[in-house]
Amino acid sequence: MPMKFLDPKEAIKLLNLGMEPYRPKEIVELKEEIEGEIRAAEFACSTTGIIDEERVKKIVGMKLQLDALYGAWAQGKLS
């Protein structure tokens, strides 16, 4: 996946949006899903003593999706 960066104006807009408590529904839902996956991964690791690499990859992928959603929000594609 190629890296894409926000232009400076979008980055400043995202910083300003981040100061507000509001988040678009898509961001809130994905954050909750990520938190659930992290809790499940921590529980599995604490009971088995083994880190599930596939679950870690899934969580990383979800976090990359979250970054993309924040970028879309800064670009005005989410509200």
HELIX and SHEET records of a PDB file:
HELIX    1   1 PRO A    8  GLY A   18  1                                  11    
HELIX    2   2 LYS A   25  THR A   48  1                                  24    
HELIX    3   3 GLU A   53  ALA A   74  1                                  22    
END                                                                             
